[in-house]
Structure formats: structure tokens, C-alpha cells
């Protein structure tokens, strides 16, 4: 872990010393959606590390569309423009065929945020020849989040919990939801009163939470996998006249807005994914593969970030310089 952090810092420092990337080649970043703040922050990390190693980087907009992203990889391979590729998969299983095509053509390709393959919890390459996976295993992170809720609910009976996930159509969101429910379901005092979908955006989250509160006005915890969701949830709770200090709010992503909210005492926790760090570490391994250097094939972002992945007020008090790696 220390070696990875040192490499990241070195690459960022190199960016400051390089006026422009050399013509050694361009790395393609297949974003899940380019307008998404998390994707943009990941690309910033890729750009920084790429420039430090003498490469350009280009982001392609996947528009949260799995079929489009698959076609983009095929088109990019046909163009011959890219010497390496990094993908944030919209369909971690369905994209496998496109990844295999890249490997067959000798183009180093890695994945960020989620593994490529049927096992979302395995960071080791599930496609033979995949260069690197830089991600956070969904079950491990969701378990930590849920266990923090269990600790908060210890003296509450009942403890009414609302879960807001991204969307049930995403396998990784279903896996997180199943993990949340499995951990919380072991405790008789905890009741999951509702599950809503926030689609990684404040507005749908606001609507979902508003609807939930109409049927479930007594809420002790809102557990979510995305900070964007809590932005909408917070508005819904305030509009319902609820005291935020009385509700445990846990998000995901460690966006700058979440870090500020935790420091101010409005939110309680967020599970970080460190997108800039993640992008930079993945890029370093792609560059290593291109240049014939040793490659780290699996990078666990729960361990490779600049601070602890499960962030609460105590963690922030110990790391006063941390501001979050992306805007929601």
C-alpha cells in the first residue's frame, strides 16, 4: 500500500514538471458517463499519471449505456489510436467480450471502480490478460457500512432504516443491497422500512425519500451507497421537519460535499472510493504494462487510498487536510 501511495505522489509531482504530454501515445478512458462527477475525477487522476509517464489521455462518454460502451471499445480498437485503455464498466459481465478483444490485440486494458467478470468481489483478473483492476469489493464495503449502522442502532428498539441504492438494474447495486439487508437482518431491533432508488442523482433521491416519508415518518437511519443520494435525502428530511442531528446518514464516495457535511455534523459517514487516486493507480499499471515494467494486477481501493475508506468525524479529525477527491 505504501508503494502505491508513493507512486501516485510521484506521478502527480511529475505532472507539475511536464509542460505537455509527449507523443508516446494516448490512453482511452471509457467512462461510465462523462458528465458524472466521479467519472470526471477518475479521469483527472488518469490524466495526472499519464502526463507524468509521457502519455496523453482521452475520455469517452459511456452515457450509463452498456451497449454503447461495448461499441466504443470496439471502435477504439479499430481506430488503432490508443496504446492503452481503462474502463469504468457499465456492465461488468457484458463488457467481457470487448475486453477480450483488446487483450487479443495486445492493447493493455484495465478496469476501475468494478472488476470485469462475474465475481464483483474478486479483484484478481477474471479475463485472462487483463492488466489491472483498481476497485473496492462491493460486499466488503457494504458490510462495513451496515455494521456501522448496527453500532448506531444498538440502543434503539426499533431502529427504522431506509436504504437508498442507485438502481436495481445494476448488479453491483443489488449486491450492495443484499449485503445491507443480510447484515441488518441479523438484528431484531433493526427494521428496514423502505428501499428507494436514487439513480446517483439528488433529484430522484429527493423524490424517493419524500415518498418514503409519507408512509414511514419515523426514520432513524438512511443508509446509501452514494453521496449524491444523501443530498436529496437531506432536503426531503428537512422539508418534513425532521432534525438531521437525530438521523444517522451514511453515504458513499467521499465527495467533497459529504466531507463538508460530516465535518459540520449534518451527515455521519461515507464510504470512500477515492476516484482520483484510483484513476492514477490504474494508469500507472497500464503504463507499466506498455513499457514492460512489473505490473500490480489487483489494487484494493479500500486499502490504497490516502486515508481510511470508511470515513466519519473521527477519521476527518485525524486527517484535517482531506477535502474529498471529487464533487458530487
Secondary structure, DSSP 8 states (H G I E B T S, - for coil): -HHHHHHHHHHHHHHHH-SS--SS-EEEEEES-TTSHHHHHHHHHHHHHHHHHT-EEEEEE-TT-HHHHHHHHHHHHHHT-EEEEEE--SSTTTTHHHHHHHHHTT-EEEEEES-SSS-TT--S-SSTT--EEEE--HHHHHHHHHHHHHHHGGG-SSEEEEEEES-TTSHHHHHHHHHHHHHHTT-TTEEEEEEEE-TTSHHHHHHHHHHHHHH----SEEEES-HHHHHHHHHHHHHTT--GGGSEEEEEE--HHHHHHHHTTS--EEEE--HHHHHHHHHHHHHHHHHT-----EEEHHHHSSS-SEEEHHHHHH-TT---SS--
